[in-house]
Amino acid sequence: MKELTTIPAHTGHVTSVLFSPDGTTLVSAGMDKPVKVWAVPRWKMLRSFEAHEKRVNALALSPDGEILATGSTDTTVRLWAFASGELLCTLGGHKRTVAGLAASSDARLLASASYDATVRLWSLPSGEALSTLEGHPKNVTAVAFSPDGTTLASSGLGSAILLRSFLSAELMHRLEGHEVAVGSLAFSPDGRYLASIGYEQTAKLWSTEDWTVVRSLDLGARPGFLALAPDNRTLAVGMEYKVIL
């Protein structure tokens, strides 16, 4: 893999990056609070804005590319019109840091994960609060929607990954296999697999047909995040100073 360029984007630790659905822009956030939007492939900054009073930990962009969600240590989630950068609304309700965000494939729902041990569901684009989901013992740091709109996965401190019905929020499964904490989750684009990484330095690939582990990879170091490629053939795991494919 050839390095294209290095962007001096932030003055503090970069906490989240994502590409727009059409691949023309990159969004980045970090501990220095600004959210920045970059043109691809020129890597020119299009705009920068102070999204929150404290650090921005999570980003999510609706699949239609219209709404950008930001989550912060200030306990709030904010919704922005992605094209203009206009603030649409501020979502309050979490009592501690918002650490993870995910938008549903139909662009109608947003899930937020928080250190207050809850996951909250919000309506897009109105920001209406729909439900608060409990069940994790401590910090929730990751949340993901399945592509077919049937399953919501969440994880954090504690060994379990919780799987809920997308519509009813009913708890369907508890996946055990990691230790201490599960830091990141991602469904494969075809919905056949759920990938997870744990603090015990392993990545696991779960079959969504019967929720058994089909692969377990020893990473050799504590990972930070993961992503599955659109072709369902490549898993990327972010580590300190490197990315493992």
C-alpha positions in Angstrom: 0.0 0.0 0.0 1.5 3.3 -1.1 1.2 6.4 1.1 -0.4 9.1 -0.9 0.1 12.1 1.4 0.2 13.2 5.0 -2.2 16.0 6.1 -1.2 18.1 9.1 -4.9 18.2 10.0 -5.0 18.7 13.8 -2.9 19.9 16.7 -4.0 17.0 18.9 -4.7 13.3 18.6 -7.0 12.5 15.6 -10.0 10.6 17.0 -12.1 9.9 13.9 -12.1 10.1 10.1 -14.6 9.2 7.4 -15.1 9.6 3.7 -18.4 10.9 2.2 -20.5 8.3 0.4 -19.4 9.7 -3.0 -15.8 9.7 -2.0 -15.2 13.3 -2.8 -14.6 14.5 0.7 -12.8 13.4 3.9 -14.0 14.5 7.4 -11.6 14.5 10.3 -12.0 15.3 14.1 -9.6 15.4 17.0 -8.8 16.4 20.6 -8.3 20.0 19.4 -12.1 20.3 18.9 -12.4 21.5 15.3 -14.0 19.3 12.6 -12.4 19.6 9.2 -13.6 18.8 5.7 -11.1 18.0 3.0 -11.4 17.8 -0.8 -10.4 14.4 -2.3 -8.0 13.9 -4.0 -6.5 17.4 -3.8 -6.6 17.2 0.1 -7.4 20.9 0.3 -9.3 21.9 3.4 -12.8 23.1 2.4 -13.9 24.2 5.8 -13.2 24.0 9.5 -15.6 24.6 12.4 -15.7 24.3 16.2 -18.2 21.5 16.6 -18.2 21.3 20.4 -17.0 22.9 23.5 -14.7 19.8 24.2 -13.0 17.2 22.2 -14.8 15.5 19.3 -14.7 11.7 19.7 -16.9 10.3 17.0 -18.3 11.1 13.5 -21.1 9.6 11.5 -22.4 10.6 8.0 -25.8 9.5 6.8 -25.6 7.2 3.8 -27.3 9.9 1.6 -24.5 12.3 2.6 -26.8 14.9 3.9 -26.3 14.9 7.6 -23.1 14.8 9.6 -23.3 13.8 13.3 -20.6 14.6 15.8 -20.2 13.3 19.4 -18.2 14.9 22.1 -16.8 14.7 25.6 -19.2 17.5 26.4 -21.9 14.8 26.5 -23.8 16.0 23.4 -24.4 14.9 19.8 -24.8 17.5 17.2 -26.3 17.3 13.7 -25.0 19.3 10.8 -26.1 19.9 7.2 -23.1 18.4 5.6 -23.2 20.5 2.4 -23.4 23.9 4.1 -22.0 23.2 7.6 -25.2 24.6 9.2 -25.9 23.4 12.7 -29.3 21.7 12.7 -29.7 20.7 16.3 -28.0 19.7 19.5 -29.0 16.4 21.1 -28.8 16.2 24.9 -29.5 13.3 27.2 -26.3 11.4 27.7 -24.7 12.0 31.1 -21.1 11.3 30.1 -18.8 11.3 27.1 -20.2 10.3 23.7 -17.7 7.9 22.3 -19.4 6.3 19.2 -21.9 7.1 16.5 -23.5 5.1 13.7 -26.2 6.0 11.1 -28.6 3.4 9.7 -28.4 2.4 6.1 -31.8 4.0 5.3 -30.6 7.3 6.8 -33.5 7.5 9.2 -31.8 6.6 12.5 -28.7 7.6 14.5 -27.2 5.6 17.4 -24.9 7.1 20.0 -22.7 5.2 22.4 -21.7 6.8 25.7 -19.6 6.4 28.8 -22.9 6.5 30.8 -23.4 2.8 29.8 -26.2 3.5 27.4 -26.9 3.6 23.7 -29.5 6.2 22.5 -31.5 6.1 19.3 -32.4 9.3 17.5 -34.5 10.1 14.5 -32.9 11.7 11.5 -33.0 14.5 10.5 -35.2 15.8 13.3 -33.0 14.6 16.2 -36.0 13.4 18.1 -35.1 11.1 21.0 -36.6 7.6 20.4 -35.2 5.3 23.0 -32.4 4.6 25.6 -30.9 1.2 25.6 -29.2 -0.3 28.6 -27.4 -3.5 29.4 -23.7 -2.7 29.4 -22.0 -2.6 32.8 -19.8 0.5 32.0 -18.6 2.7 29.2 -20.1 2.0 25.7 -17.6 3.0 23.0 -18.8 1.3 19.8 -22.1 0.9 17.9 -22.9 -0.4 14.5 -26.0 -1.0 12.4 -26.3 -4.1 10.1 -26.7 -3.2 6.4 -30.1 -4.9 6.2 -31.5 -2.9 9.0 -32.3 -5.8 11.3 -29.6 -5.6 14.0 -27.9 -3.0 16.2 -24.6 -4.1 17.8 -22.9 -2.3 20.7 -19.8 -2.9 22.9 -17.4 -1.2 25.3 -16.0 -2.0 28.7 -16.9 -5.6 29.5 -16.4 -8.7 27.4 -19.9 -8.8 25.7 -21.1 -7.6 22.4 -24.9 -6.9 22.6 -27.1 -7.5 19.6 -30.6 -5.9 19.5 -33.5 -6.0 17.1 -33.2 -2.9 14.9 -37.0 -2.1 15.2 -38.0 -3.2 18.7 -34.6 -2.7 20.4 -35.1 -6.1 22.1 -31.9 -7.9 23.2 -31.4 -10.9 20.9 -27.9 -12.1 21.7 -24.8 -11.6 23.9 -21.6 -12.5 22.1 -18.8 -13.6 24.5 -15.3 -14.2 23.5 -13.3 -11.1 24.1 -11.8 -10.0 27.4 -11.9 -6.7 29.4 -13.4 -4.5 26.6 -14.4 -4.5 22.9 -13.2 -1.3 21.3 -14.6 -1.3 17.8 -17.3 -3.0 15.7 -18.0 -3.2 11.9 -20.5 -5.2 9.8 -19.3 -6.4 6.4 -21.1 -4.6 3.5 -22.9 -7.8 2.6 -24.1 -8.3 6.2 -22.7 -11.8 6.5 -20.1 -10.9 9.1 -19.5 -8.8 12.2 -15.9 -7.9 13.0 -14.8 -6.9 16.5 -11.5 -6.1 18.2 -10.8 -6.6 21.9 -8.3 -5.3 24.5 -6.8 -8.8 24.7 -5.2 -8.0 21.3 -7.5 -10.1 19.1 -9.8 -9.5 16.2 -12.8 -11.7 15.7 -15.1 -12.3 12.7 -18.6 -13.5 13.6 -21.1 -15.2 11.3 -24.4 -13.3 11.4 -26.2 -16.5 10.4 -25.5 -18.2 13.8 -23.3 -15.7 15.6 -20.3 -18.1 15.9 -16.7 -17.1 15.5 -15.4 -18.0 12.1 -11.9 -16.4 12.5 -9.9 -15.2 15.4 -6.7 -13.2 14.7 -3.9 -12.6 17.2 -2.8 -9.0 16.5 0.2 -8.9 18.9 -0.7 -5.4 20.2 -3.7 -3.5 21.4 -5.8 -2.3 18.4 -7.7 1.0 18.0 -10.3 0.6 15.2 -11.3 -1.6 12.3 -13.1 -1.4 9.0 -14.2 -4.0 6.3 -13.7 -3.3 2.6 -16.7 -3.0 0.3 -15.6 -6.2 -1.5 -15.9 -8.2 1.8 -12.3 -9.5 1.3 -10.2 -7.2 3.4 -10.2 -6.3 7.1 -8.2 -3.2 8.1 -7.2 -2.9 11.8 -5.7 0.4 13.1 -2.8 -0.1 15.5 -0.3 2.4 17.1 1.9 3.6 14.2 0.4 1.1 11.6 -2.6 -0.4 9.9 -2.8 -4.2 9.5 -4.6 -5.5 6.5 
